[in-house]
Amino acid sequence: MNEDFSVELRLPKGCPNCGSHKVTVSQAQKPDDRVFCSSCNTEIGDYQTAKQMLDEMPRSENEQLIEDVVNNRKPSSTEE
């Protein structure tokens, strides 16, 4: 039996090759795991960089809501 041990995430920055925001990463999500575009399989970088992008990159409220839903996270508070 061949099981897929990867998860799909949505990043705020699109793939440099095709523009897709969806990426695939190992289910273990170790800092040095490679991250690939889900559409064209271009290597995007490592999980640590992708996680940092998710946590720190400013984006619109709409983008944030889309990412929260796709990444199965509770919606972020935008109160300032």
C-alpha positions in Angstrom: 0.0 0.0 0.0 1.5 3.4 -1.1 0.3 6.2 1.2 0.9 9.9 0.6 2.6 11.4 3.6 2.3 15.0 2.5 0.0 17.9 3.2 -1.1 20.8 1.1 -0.8 24.4 2.3 -1.6 27.8 0.7 1.1 30.4 0.8 0.6 34.2 0.5 3.1 34.3 -2.3 2.5 32.4 -5.6 4.8 30.0 -7.3 7.4 31.9 -9.4 6.8 29.4 -12.3 3.0 29.2 -12.5 1.6 31.5 -9.9 -0.3 28.9 -7.8 -0.5 29.5 -4.1 -0.9 25.8 -3.2 2.2 23.9 -2.1 2.9 20.4 -0.9 5.1 19.6 2.1 6.0 16.5 4.1 3.4 15.7 6.8 6.3 15.7 9.3 6.9 19.4 8.5 10.5 19.5 9.6 12.3 22.8 9.1 14.5 21.4 6.3 11.7 19.6 4.4 11.4 20.7 0.8 8.2 22.5 -0.3 6.9 22.0 -3.9 4.3 23.8 -5.9 1.2 21.5 -6.0 0.5 22.5 -9.6 3.8 22.4 -11.5 6.0 20.6 -8.9 8.6 23.5 -8.9 10.7 23.4 -5.7 9.7 26.6 -3.7 12.1 26.2 -0.8 12.2 24.7 2.7 9.4 24.4 5.2 11.0 26.8 7.7 10.9 29.5 5.0 7.3 28.7 4.1 6.2 28.7 7.7 7.9 32.1 8.3 6.1 33.4 5.2 2.8 32.2 6.6 3.4 33.8 9.9 5.0 37.1 8.9 4.0 38.1 5.4 1.5 40.9 5.3 -1.6 40.2 3.2 -5.1 41.4 2.6 -8.0 40.3 4.9 -9.4 38.2 2.0 -6.1 36.5 1.4 -5.8 35.8 5.1 -9.3 34.2 5.3 -8.6 32.0 2.2 -5.3 30.8 3.7 -6.9 30.2 7.1 -9.6 28.0 5.5 -7.2 26.1 3.2 -4.6 25.6 5.9 -7.2 24.5 8.5 -6.4 27.3 10.9 -8.8 29.4 13.0 -9.3 32.8 11.3 -6.7 35.3 12.4 -7.8 38.4 14.4 -7.3 41.6 12.4 -8.0 43.9 15.3 -5.4 46.6 15.9 
